[in-house]
């Protein structure tokens, strides 16, 4: 099996392990990864996921041996998105070519990146909420070199993260973007010594998982869905998301805190 899940309480580490191809994505891996993330999203005890590529590579992109077998006149027709279908968390439409890239989960996913995350692998890294990159790891639209376009969200997510001008330069040149540069332009949030990305991501995930999850998910949802809205529309959305979270958990949480729980050093547990 090319995908496995390792669970540590509320934190699930979802691992793509296809070392002979530097974790390039084939249909079996794409199907299994998508199923793993849907299982995580549906599990009431799971709070945060880590997306990790084993063997020193996050993902080398699409498996070009597979791409070469596609029908040139109608490639990937089975993955077409119908505009008439309802929208849920993405599980109601065909998966992306690289697997989970079309999913809109209700829980956070952290990318733990070692080695190359290029072409579609870069798009999978961008799909995650934020990125922990090891030194010597790198992004890059390497598919530019053989005429394969970005079709797993890269043209949508990269400009939102780093701005349109910088995104277009990265997309059009197809150049290597080292982890140090990613850190400086906001393309990753943590830069870690080589070999330490997974441990750092899992530590961050455990810290996030200690918070009341209704509020975590409501704030995350507001931040993600504010793109493309006016300030007024975004404020209305934030209000309704936040009010639901306050009803579900925030009022009782404030009562616990005011009574002493969470005071006097308890915050150190989540710092």
Secondary structure as GFF3:
##gff-version 3
##sequence-region A 1 271
A	DSSP	beta_strand	3	8	.	.	.	ID=ss1
A	DSSP	beta_strand	11	16	.	.	.	ID=ss2
A	DSSP	three_ten_helix	19	21	.	.	.	ID=ss3
A	DSSP	alpha_helix	27	42	.	.	.	ID=ss4
A	DSSP	beta_strand	48	53	.	.	.	ID=ss5
A	DSSP	three_ten_helix	54	56	.	.	.	ID=ss6
A	DSSP	alpha_helix	64	67	.	.	.	ID=ss7
A	DSSP	three_ten_helix	77	79	.	.	.	ID=ss8
A	DSSP	three_ten_helix	100	102	.	.	.	ID=ss9
A	DSSP	beta_strand	108	113	.	.	.	ID=ss10
A	DSSP	beta_strand	116	118	.	.	.	ID=ss11
A	DSSP	alpha_helix	120	127	.	.	.	ID=ss12
A	DSSP	beta_strand	130	134	.	.	.	ID=ss13
A	DSSP	beta_strand	138	140	.	.	.	ID=ss14
A	DSSP	three_ten_helix	142	146	.	.	.	ID=ss15
A	DSSP	alpha_helix	154	162	.	.	.	ID=ss16
A	DSSP	alpha_helix	164	173	.	.	.	ID=ss17
A	DSSP	beta_strand	176	178	.	.	.	ID=ss18
A	DSSP	alpha_helix	179	185	.	.	.	ID=ss19
A	DSSP	beta_strand	190	192	.	.	.	ID=ss20
A	DSSP	alpha_helix	197	209	.	.	.	ID=ss21
A	DSSP	alpha_helix	213	225	.	.	.	ID=ss22
A	DSSP	alpha_helix	231	245	.	.	.	ID=ss23
A	DSSP	pi_helix	246	250	.	.	.	ID=ss24
A	DSSP	alpha_helix	251	258	.	.	.	ID=ss25
A	DSSP	three_ten_helix	266	270	.	.	.	ID=ss26
###
